[in-house]
């Protein structure tokens, strides 16, 4: 049942490689979608929280305080 002539033809080997890569990528994308679909979404970060981590001047402006006296 096993055909040794198959392995002598490079076109058959290339076709097998392409089919194998297609199946592998399909399975990878399915696993990728399952894994990242199960993860909870990240919480929304307000612009003030982003500014607080950069500079104190921006933090004061964000909370309604003026840095100019």
N, C-alpha and C positions, 0 to 999 in steps of 0.2 A: 504494500500500500504506500510505503514511503518512496518518494520519487527523488533519486539522486540527480537527475537532470535539472531539477529546479534550481539547485545551488550553482550550477554551471552557467546559468544565464544571468548576466548582471541586471537586465531589465526586470526580471522577477525579483531579484534581491532589492532593487530600488523601490519597486512597488510595495514590497513587504515592509520596507523601512518607512515609507510614506504612510501606509495604513497604520503601522504601529505608532508613529508619531501623532497621527490624527486621534487615535483612540486614547493615547496617553494625555494629550492636551485636553480632550473632552472630559476625561475623568478628573484632571487637575482643575479645570474650570468649575466642574460640579462641586468638588470638595471646597474650592475657594469660595463659591457662592454660599455653601452651607455654613462654613466657618464664620464668614463675615456677616452672614444673615442672622446668625444666632447671637452675635455680640450686641450688647445694648448700645444705643446711640449715645454719643458723647453729649454732655450737657452744654447748653449754649453759654458762652462766656460773653459777658457784657463788655462794651468798649472801655468802661471805667476799670474793670479788672485787668485788662490788657495794659492800660496806661499806668496803673499802679505799679506794675512790675518793671516799668522802664525808668521814669524819672519822677521825683516828687513834685516838680513844677506842674507836670501834667495832671497829677493826682489832685492837686488843689484846684486846678481849673475844672476838673471833672466834677468835683463835689460842690461847685458853686463858689469857691473861694478865689479871690483874685490874688495873683502873685505880685501885682503892682500896688505899692503903698503910697 
